[in-house]
Amino acid sequence: MMKRALVIGGNGTLGKAVVAKLQEYSVEVITASRQSGDYQVDMTSTESITSLFETVTNIDYVIVAAGQTHYAKLEELTPENNMISVQGKLLGQVNIVLIGQHYINDKGSFTLVSGIIQDHPILKGASSAMVNGAIDSFAKAAAYELPRGIRLNSVSPNLFVESAEKYKGVFIGFNPVPVERVANTFIQSALGIETAQNFKIY
């Protein structure tokens, strides 16, 4: 029977690459995002996440390639706009696991996305760096408690080659990686056997 993957953020640069790789492995792909994809989901809403899992059934792999964060100089970062990162990227992904664990198939997997600036900071990136580190910590700890043989990993990508020109003034001196390489790591996480791993593609 063909395996099924739910890719949240499947229409972005990373998401499209992950979808293409999954299809190479004969995995049926369902995409979801805030405004596009096969289904719509608001990662800041537990009701929306629950509705997605109620609607899209028989899922073996859940992959997140999305999450909104707020970039601002620390002197301009307020508790309110810091919550954009907390709710949009951190709690959004955590809640996908907390809710999705009750719907995903036995021996399925969750793969979350963090990012390089938790280890290599950039200007205005403190809020994003904070949630990236928290995502990796959550994945590493929560993986050991998931039921039914379900696995959980996170992937922390570098700047993509495909985005390097646009963001070179922000990611100063970084060595970008091809998005295909990052997508391959998502496949390793989702379809492989490892759990409680933080894959860093730097």
PyMOL commands that set and color helices and strands:
alter all, ss='L'
color gray80, all
select helices_A, chain A and resi 13-24+46-55+74-76+79-100+116-118+126-145+161-167+179-191
alter helices_A, ss='H'
color red, helices_A
select strands_A, chain A and resi 4-8+28-33+39-40+61-64+109-113+151-157+198-201
alter strands_A, ss='S'
color yellow, strands_A
deselect
rebuild
show_as cartoon
